[in-house]
Amino acid sequence: MARPVRVKLCARCSLAAPTLYRVKCEVDGDWIFVCPECWQHVSQDNPFYVYGGTWKAKKKH
């Protein structure tokens, strides 16, 4: 039985990506999911950056 395709959009650029990172990047900010390209921007030299895990479109069984 085929699994449904899981899709999530990047909170910064709104593009769908097969891998997204759960992060906080603002003071008192909420958790958001960002694509690898946006992750580079929000994580560099950001004192409020917190990594919270990786989301993948293809889950292992």
C-alpha positions in Angstrom: 0.0 0.0 0.0 1.5 3.4 -1.0 1.9 6.0 1.6 0.5 9.5 0.9 3.1 12.1 -0.1 3.8 14.3 2.9 4.3 18.0 2.1 5.3 21.0 4.2 6.2 24.5 3.1 9.1 26.6 4.3 7.9 29.3 6.7 10.3 31.8 5.1 10.2 31.2 1.3 6.9 29.2 1.1 8.5 26.5 -1.1 7.9 22.8 -0.5 11.1 20.9 0.4 11.8 17.2 1.1 13.7 18.2 4.2 12.9 21.0 6.6 14.5 22.1 9.9 12.4 23.0 12.9 13.9 26.2 14.4 13.3 29.2 16.5 15.1 32.2 15.1 13.6 35.3 16.9 13.5 36.4 20.5 10.4 34.7 22.0 9.7 33.3 18.5 7.5 30.3 17.7 8.8 27.1 16.2 8.9 27.2 12.4 10.0 24.9 9.6 12.6 26.2 7.2 14.2 24.7 4.1 18.0 24.1 3.9 18.6 27.3 2.0 16.6 29.5 4.4 18.2 27.6 7.3 21.6 28.9 6.3 20.3 32.5 6.7 18.4 32.1 10.0 21.1 30.1 11.7 24.2 32.1 11.0 25.3 34.6 13.7 21.8 34.5 15.3 21.9 34.6 19.1 18.2 33.5 19.1 18.7 30.5 16.9 17.5 27.1 18.4 17.5 23.9 16.4 14.5 21.6 17.1 14.8 18.7 14.8 14.5 17.6 11.1 11.3 16.8 9.2 11.5 14.6 6.2 8.9 14.0 3.5 9.8 10.3 3.2 9.5 8.6 6.6 11.2 5.4 7.2 8.9 2.5 8.2 
